[in-house]
Amino acid sequence: MKKEILIVKNMTREDQGLLEELLKDRGIGYTVVDLDQGQKFPPVENYGAVVVLGGPDSANDESEKMKSELVRISEVLSAKIPYLGICLGLQALVKASGGKVVKSPVKEVGFIGPDGSNFKVELTEDGKQDPLFEGLDHTFNVFQLHGETVELTDSMALLGTGKFCRNQVVRVGSNAYGIQCHFELTPEMFEIWINEDSDLLELGKEQLRAGFAAIQEEYTSVGRKLLANFLRIAGF
C-alpha cells in the first residue's frame, strides 16, 4: 500500500488549495494536520512525502509549536523523505537545515511590487535543470505574502530568485524544496485571504481581485504543473 502524503497547516486559512485538487484527481491519499488548531505534527517515518504550508509565525519563534515543527522537519531531512515547504514552510526548512531566517528587505504582499510591476520569480541555472520546474517557463508571475526571508548555507541550491527578495526557491539535499511565494492559491482560498489577512486588507480587495484575474489562468497552470512535478519527484 502506497504511503500517504502529510500536509501540515500552520494557520487554518492557509489551505492546501491546488495541491488538494491534484491529490483528489489522482486518488492519492493524504492526511492534514492543523497546528493552528492545536493538532500535533506527527512522526514522519510512515509518510511518503511531507508538505508544510504558510502561516504568520516566524521560524525564529521560541514557541513549543515552532520548536517541535523544526524537529520534525529535521527528521524529514534525515530520513530523506520528499519535502515541500511554502512560505513559512520554506523558512522552517532553511532554519532546520542550518540557514537563517531574517527580516526581508521588502515586505512582499500581493501581486504587484514596489516598482508597479508584477512580482516574478526567475529560475537560476540550477532551477532550469531541476525536475521541480520541468515543462515550465523560466519566469513566473507569483503571489507574495511575507515579511521575512532566508539566508542559505553553501550546501543549499538556489533555484529561483526575485527582484526585491532574492531567495525565492531553494532545494536542500536532493528532494527537499522550499518556495517563498505562493503557487497553491485557488479562487476560494484567495477570497478568504483578502477578507481576513491584515496585510492584504490594507491593499484593498478590488485591486487584489484585479491582480489575480490578470494572471489567474497562467498562475493556476504553473501551480498545478509545479505541484504535479513535486508529486512525481516524491514517487506518486
N, C-alpha and C positions, 0 to 999 in steps of 0.2 A: 504494500500500500504506500503510495507516494506521500511524503511528508507535507504538512500544511505550511502556509506562509503565516508568520506572526506579524501583525500590524499593530504598532504602538502609537497611541494618540497622547500627545502632551496637553492638548486642550480639546474640549469636547467638540467645538465647532470646526476645528481643523481636521477635516474628514479625509477619507481615502479616495473620494472622488473618482477620477478616471481610472485609477487602479482597480477599484472595486468593480467598475463596469467590465473591465477586461477579465478579471478573475471569474465573474459570473458568466460572461460569454464563453469562457473556456472550461468551465466546470472545475476550476482549481479551488481546493479547499483553503480556508483561511480562518484565523482567529483574530479578533480585535480586542485589545485591552485599552482602557481609557484611564490613564494615570490621573487625569483631572478629576475623575470620579472616585478616586481612592483605590482603584484596582492596582494590582501589583504587576510589575514586569516579570514574567515567569522565567524559569530556567530555559535556556535556548537550545539545548542539545537535541531536542526532539523536533525541531523545525527545519524546514528545507531552505528558508530564507527569512530575513528579518527586515522590516521596513519601519523606520521611526519618523514620525511626522513632526510638524512645526508646533510652536506654542510661544507664549510670552516669557517663559523662563530664560535665564542665562545658563549656559553650561558651566559658568563660574560660580553658580549659586552653591551655598553650603547646605542646602536643604537635604533631608533624607531622601526625598524623591529623586533629586538630581544625582546624588552620590550613588544611589542604587542603580540608576539608569546608566551611569558611566561604567560601573562594574559589569553590568550585563553586556554592554557594548564591547567591553574588553574581552568578555567571554566569547562573544560572536567572532571577534577577530582571531582569538587564539584557536578557535575551532574551525576557522576558515569557512564559516557559513556565509553565503552571499548576503550582502547588506546594502540597503538603500536608505539614505537619510535625506530628508527635505527640510531646509531652513534650519531650525534648531537641531534636527536630525543630522545635518552636516556638521554643525558646530560641536555637537556632542561626540561625533565620530572623531573629529580632529583632536578635541581635548583628550579623549580616551586613548588616542594614539601618540600623545606626546607633543602635539602642537598647542597653539594658544588661541584663545577667543578674546578679541579686543573690540573696542568701540569702532564702528565703521566710520571712515572719513566722510561719508554721505549717508544719511538715513534714507534708504531707498523705499519708497511707498508708491504703489500703484503701477501704472503703465508708462508714465512719462517722467523722464529725468529732468534735472535742473536746467539742461540746455534746451528743453522743449521738444526733444525727440524721444522716441520710444526707448525704454530700457531694452538693451540687447545683450546677448551672450555670444561671444565668438570663440570657436574652438581653437585650441592650441594645436601644434603639430601632433602632440601626444593624443589629444582629443580626436583629431581627424582619423587616427588609426585605431581608436578604441571601439570595441564592439558595442558599447552602450549607444554610440551615435551612428551605427551602421544604417545606411539608407537615408540619412538626413543631410540637409544642407549644413554649412559650416557657421551660419549666423542665424539666430532666432530672436524674435520678439518675445519678451517674457513679462511676467507679473512679479513684483517685488513687495516684500513686507518685512523689513528687518532693520535693526539699528546696530547690530554687531556683525563682525566679520572674523575671519580666521587667519592665523599665521602658520604656515606649513613647515614641517620638518623636511630635511633633504630627501628623505625616503618616500615622500608623498608625491604623486604626479598631479600636476595642474592640468586639467582637461579643457576648461572653459573660463574665459575672462570677461569682465565687464569694464565699462569706461570709468565708472565712479568708484565702484567696489570691485577690486581686481579679481579676487579669488572666488569664482562662482561655481565651478565644478571640480571636484577633487576625487582622486582614487587612492585608496590605501591598500597596499598589497595587490592582489590580482582580481579581487571580486567584491571589494567594499567601496561603495560610491557615496559621495555627498554632493547635494545640489543646493546652493543658496537660494535660488529663485524658485518659483512655483510653476510646475508643469502639470499639476494634478487637478486644477480647478474645473468644476462643472458649472453651468449657469446657476444651478440651485445653490451650490456652495457659495458662489460669488455673491448672490443676493443676500445670503445670511451674513457674510463677512462685511459687506458695505453697510448693513443695517446695525452692526454690533461693534465693529472694531473702531476704537477711538481715533487711530491714525487715519483710517480710511474715511471716517465721518468728517474729518477736517477738510478733505479734498472735495467732498460733495458727490452725491450719488449719481447725478446726471453726467458729470464729467467722467466718472469711472465707468458707467454703463456705456458711454460713447467710446471710451478707450477699449473696452472689451469687445464691443461689436465690431470695431475696426479690424481686429486681428483674430476674432474667435475661430474662424474656420482653420486658419493656419495653426493657431495655438493648440486647438484640440487634436489636429492631425499629428503635430510634433509630439505632444504629450503622450498620446496613445502609442506612437511608434517607439518613443524612448522607453516607456514602461514595458512594452512588449519585448524590447531588446533586453531589458533587465531580467524579465522572466525567462528568456531564453538562456542568458548567461547563468541564471540560477538553476537551470535544468528542468524548467517547467514547460 
